[in-house]
Structure formats: C-alpha cells, structure tokens
C-alpha cells in the first residue's frame, strides 16, 4: 500500500515522515467516517486487507479474483462483436471512475482478447502487474516523462496484432450539473492507430463514482484556489475505495462500431460518450 501511495502522490523515496503523516491522516479520517456513517472514506485498512487476500495476483488472475469478491460482480458487455477477435486494434474508452474502469473492461475483454493491454500510469503496474500494462511515467505536474518508451510499447503491441485499451483523456472526469465532464481526448490514440493502421473501437462504461468522490474533489479544488489538478489528485486517494465499493454490483460496458485508423480524438470522444446517453455532458 505504501508503494501505491508514493506513486499516487509522487512521494519520493526517503520521505518517510511525509508518508507516515499521510497514513495517519487517512486512518484518522477513516475512523471518524466509520463512526459517523458506518463506512470508510479512504478505506486504507480495507485496501490492505484486500491486497493481502489477492496474495500477489496480477493480470487476468487479479481481475477474476476482484470480480469474484462480495458475491461476484456482473459486467455485461454490449457491442462486443464490434471488437475484432484478432489483429491490432485500439479500444478508445472514456475514463469515468479510475482503477475500476480497467477491471470492468478486462472482465469481459480478456476472454475475447487474451492479448489485451492497457495504457496506464506507472502506479497501476504495481497493482495490475507488468504483463498487461504499457506504463506511463508522470512528474508532479502530470507531464509525461516516458513518451518515447510508451509510444514504442504501444506500437510494438499493435504491430504484433495485440488489443490495446487506451483511456482517451487519460483523466477521470469531474461532475457538473449531475453529468460527467471528461477533459478533451488526447491525440495519442489517433496518431498511434494511424501509424500502425489499426482500427479504433470507441468504448464507455456506464458507471460513476460516489458523491464522496466529487465532493472531495470540489472541496480540494476550492481550498487550492481553483486548481483542478490538485482537486483531482486529492480525490484520487479514493480510487481504491471507489473500486472496493463497486465490487458485488452490476455494470454495463459498451463498444461502438469500429472506426478507421486515424479517426480524430474529437470524433472518438463524441462517439464514446454517446454510447451512454445522459451520463456525459453533450459535446
């Protein structure tokens, strides 16, 4: 768990006092929240218990173990036939909740495409394992430090005929007026698919985070003087808590008609968000 916290908040090795202070703060908030509401806020203790139960599982084994917890999580796929059963393909998805987005997609895609890999922050590698991830290294300002290596990994996987899951914006959306507002999608999907002549399938999962997440994000943004990045970073401490809260539920994932290689990010975002009417702010 310490490694996940270090990666999430960019806490340098050796900054043990800062890490201990963070754990104390999170534990205190959890204890208070359990007393008042009966639920943890950051779920630090629960997360460590789950990590112990997972016993070092990664990749497909981890996904299946997580989805079997709490009586089983049901993921229903719509449009799975739109994803080719073989050959290089990019699956460009919205990113509604954080870590659980990959778990939900992988729950239905791994049987269809056992070669699935996801492009995700390096911190996810500590959780998902190195075999199913193409890692992205970020600095404190979310600037990509590993662009060349990440692009090389994506290209090699697609050229080998693999399936690649990419979250278009790379960021979990906020909420405004009761609907999600995802940042503009980056151009990486478009450029990589064009370079590898790989078709793109727009995708979206019909779910969102709890009110606690959005309230935390809003409060942190206000206290920081309107810094949206700071608000998102603070709220991201709830990602695992949000994941655990979803286990045992039922969710739908949607895959749209295949699009030509090089389709613009604006078009892909419009198509992906449109798969679930009413979840996203109309673009």
C-alpha positions in Angstrom: 0.0 0.0 0.0 2.9 2.4 0.7 4.1 2.0 -2.8 0.7 2.9 -4.2 0.6 6.0 -2.0 4.1 7.0 -3.0 3.2 6.7 -6.7 -0.1 8.4 -6.5 1.1 11.5 -4.7 4.7 11.4 -6.1 6.2 11.0 -2.6 9.9 10.5 -3.1 11.8 7.5 -1.6 13.2 8.5 1.8 10.3 10.9 2.6 9.1 8.5 5.3 7.8 11.2 7.6 5.5 12.6 4.9 4.3 9.1 4.1 3.6 8.3 7.8 1.8 11.6 8.2 -0.4 10.8 5.2 -1.2 7.4 6.5 -2.1 8.8 9.9 -4.4 11.4 8.3 -6.1 8.8 6.2 -6.6 6.4 9.1 -8.0 9.2 11.3 -10.4 10.3 8.6 -11.5 6.7 8.1 -12.0 6.1 11.8 -14.1 9.3 12.1 -16.1 8.4 9.0 -16.8 4.8 10.2 -18.1 6.2 13.5 -20.4 8.7 11.8 -21.5 6.9 8.6 -20.5 3.3 9.1 -18.2 3.5 6.1 -14.6 4.3 5.4 -13.6 7.3 3.4 -10.2 6.3 2.1 -10.6 2.6 3.1 -6.9 2.3 4.0 -7.4 -0.7 6.3 -9.8 -2.4 3.9 -7.5 -1.9 0.9 -4.6 -3.5 2.8 -6.9 -6.4 3.7 -7.9 -6.9 0.0 -4.2 -6.7 -1.1 -3.5 -9.5 1.4 -6.4 -11.6 0.1 -5.2 -11.1 -3.5 -1.9 -12.6 -2.4 0.3 -11.2 -5.2 -2.1 -11.9 -8.1 -1.7 -9.7 -11.1 -3.2 -9.5 -14.6 -6.1 -11.8 -15.5 -5.8 -13.6 -12.2 -6.2 -10.4 -10.3 -9.1 -9.2 -12.4 -11.0 -12.5 -11.9 -10.3 -12.6 -8.2 -11.5 -9.0 -7.7 -14.7 -9.6 -9.6 -15.4 -12.7 -7.6 -15.4 -10.8 -4.3 -18.5 -9.7 -2.4 -20.6 -12.4 -4.0 -19.5 -11.6 -7.6 -19.6 -8.5 -9.8 -21.6 -8.8 -13.0 -20.2 -7.0 -16.1 -22.5 -7.0 -19.1 -20.9 -6.2 -22.5 -22.8 -4.5 -25.3 -21.4 -4.5 -28.8 -18.5 -6.9 -28.0 -18.8 -8.2 -31.6 -17.5 -4.8 -32.8 -14.1 -5.7 -31.5 -12.1 -7.9 -33.9 -11.2 -11.3 -32.4 -7.7 -10.9 -33.8 -5.3 -8.3 -35.2 -4.1 -5.0 -33.9 -7.0 -2.9 -32.6 -7.2 0.2 -30.3 -10.1 0.4 -27.9 -10.6 4.1 -27.0 -12.6 4.4 -23.8 -14.0 7.0 -21.5 -12.5 7.0 -18.0 -15.4 7.5 -15.6 -14.2 6.1 -12.3 -10.4 5.4 -12.2 -8.9 2.0 -11.5 -12.2 0.1 -11.8 -12.5 1.1 -15.4 -9.8 -1.3 -16.4 -11.2 -4.0 -14.2 -14.7 -3.7 -15.8 -13.4 -3.7 -19.4 -10.9 -6.5 -18.7 -13.7 -8.6 -17.1 -15.3 -9.0 -20.5 -12.4 -8.4 -22.9 -9.9 -10.9 -21.6 -11.9 -13.9 -22.8 -12.4 -12.2 -26.2 -8.9 -10.8 -26.4 -6.5 -12.5 -24.1 -3.7 -10.3 -25.5 -5.3 -7.1 -24.1 -3.0 -4.5 -22.6 -3.9 -1.1 -21.1 -2.0 2.2 -21.2 -1.9 3.4 -17.7 0.1 5.3 -15.1 3.1 3.5 -13.7 1.4 3.2 -10.3 -1.1 0.8 -11.9 1.8 -1.5 -12.7 2.3 -2.1 -9.0 -1.3 -3.2 -8.8 -2.1 -4.9 -12.2 1.4 -6.3 -12.9 3.7 -5.6 -15.8 2.3 -8.1 -18.2 -0.9 -6.4 -19.0 0.1 -2.8 -18.9 2.1 -0.3 -21.0 3.2 2.2 -18.4 3.3 5.9 -18.5 5.6 7.8 -16.1 4.4 11.2 -15.0 6.0 14.0 -13.0 4.4 16.1 -10.3 2.6 18.3 -12.9 1.3 15.2 -14.8 3.8 15.8 -17.6 4.7 12.6 -19.4 8.3 11.6 -18.8 8.2 8.3 -20.8 6.6 9.4 -24.0 9.2 7.7 -26.3 9.1 4.4 -24.3 5.3 4.4 -24.0 4.8 5.0 -27.7 7.3 2.3 -28.5 5.4 -0.1 -26.3 2.1 0.7 -27.8 3.5 0.4 -31.4 5.1 -2.9 -30.7 1.9 -4.4 -29.2 -0.3 -3.2 -32.1 2.2 -4.3 -34.7 2.3 -7.8 -33.1 -1.5 -7.9 -33.5 -2.5 -7.1 -30.0 -5.5 -5.3 -28.5 -4.8 -2.0 -26.7 -7.1 -0.3 -24.3 -6.5 3.5 -24.0 -8.4 5.9 -21.9 -8.9 8.8 -24.3 -8.4 11.8 -21.9 -6.1 10.0 -19.5 -8.0 11.7 -16.7 -11.1 10.8 -14.6 -13.9 13.4 -15.3 -15.4 15.7 -12.8 -19.1 16.4 -12.5 -21.2 19.4 -13.3 -25.0 19.6 -13.2 -25.3 15.9 -12.4 -23.4 14.7 -15.5 -19.8 13.8 -16.1 -17.4 16.2 -17.8 -14.4 14.5 -19.3 -11.4 16.5 -20.5 -10.7 16.6 -24.2 -9.2 13.4 -25.5 -5.6 13.4 -26.4 -4.3 12.8 -29.9 -2.2 9.7 -29.0 -4.9 7.3 -29.9 -5.3 8.8 -33.4 -1.6 9.0 -34.1 -0.8 5.5 -32.9 -3.7 3.9 -34.8 -2.7 5.7 -38.0 1.0 4.7 -37.6 0.0 1.0 -37.1 -3.0 1.1 -39.5 -5.1 -0.2 -36.5 -8.8 0.4 -36.3 -10.3 2.0 -33.3 -13.4 0.9 -31.3 -15.0 3.7 -29.1 -15.9 2.4 -25.7 -17.6 3.5 -22.5 -18.6 2.1 -19.1 -21.9 3.0 -17.6 -20.8 4.0 -14.1 -19.6 6.9 -12.0 -18.0 7.5 -8.6 -19.8 8.2 -5.3 -20.9 11.6 -4.2 -18.0 11.5 -1.7 -15.5 11.5 -4.5 -17.0 14.5 -6.3 -17.4 16.5 -3.1 -13.8 15.8 -2.1 -12.6 16.9 -5.5 -14.6 20.1 -5.4 -13.6 21.0 -1.9 -9.9 20.4 -2.6 -10.2 22.5 -5.7 -11.8 25.4 -3.8 -9.2 25.2 -1.0 -6.4 25.3 -3.5 -7.7 28.4 -5.2 -9.4 26.7 -8.1 -6.6 24.3 -9.0 -8.4 21.4 -10.8 -5.3 19.2 -10.9 -4.9 19.5 -7.2 -8.6 18.6 -6.6 -8.3 15.6 -8.9 -5.1 14.4 -7.2 -6.6 14.6 -3.7 -9.8 12.9 -4.8 -7.7 10.1 -6.4 -6.9 8.9 -2.9 -10.4 7.4 -3.0 -9.8 5.4 -6.2 -9.3 2.1 -4.4 -12.1 2.9 -2.0 -14.4 3.6 -5.0 -13.3 0.3 -6.6 -14.0 -1.8 -3.5 -17.4 -0.1 -3.2 -18.3 -1.3 -6.7 -17.5 -5.0 -6.1 -20.6 -7.1 -6.0 -22.6 -4.7 -8.2 -23.8 -4.9 -11.8 -22.4 -2.7 -14.6 -22.6 -2.3 -18.4 -19.8 -1.7 -20.8 -20.4 -0.6 -24.3 -18.4 -0.9 -27.5 -19.4 1.1 -30.6 -18.9 0.4 -34.3 -15.3 0.2 -35.4 -13.7 3.4 -36.7 -11.0 3.8 -39.3 -7.4 4.2 -38.2 -6.6 7.9 -37.6 -10.1 8.9 -36.6 -9.8 12.3 -34.8 -9.9 12.4 -31.0 -12.8 14.7 -31.0 -14.9 12.3 -33.1 -13.9 9.3 -30.9 -14.8 11.1 -27.7 -18.2 12.1 -29.2 -18.9 8.5 -30.2 -17.7 7.0 -26.9 -19.7 9.4 -24.7 -22.7 9.0 -26.9 -22.8 5.2 -26.2 -24.4 6.0 -22.8 -27.0 8.9 -23.2 -27.3 11.1 -20.2 -24.0 10.1 -18.5 -21.8 12.8 -20.1 -22.4 16.5 -20.8 -23.3 16.8 -24.5 -20.4 17.8 -26.7 
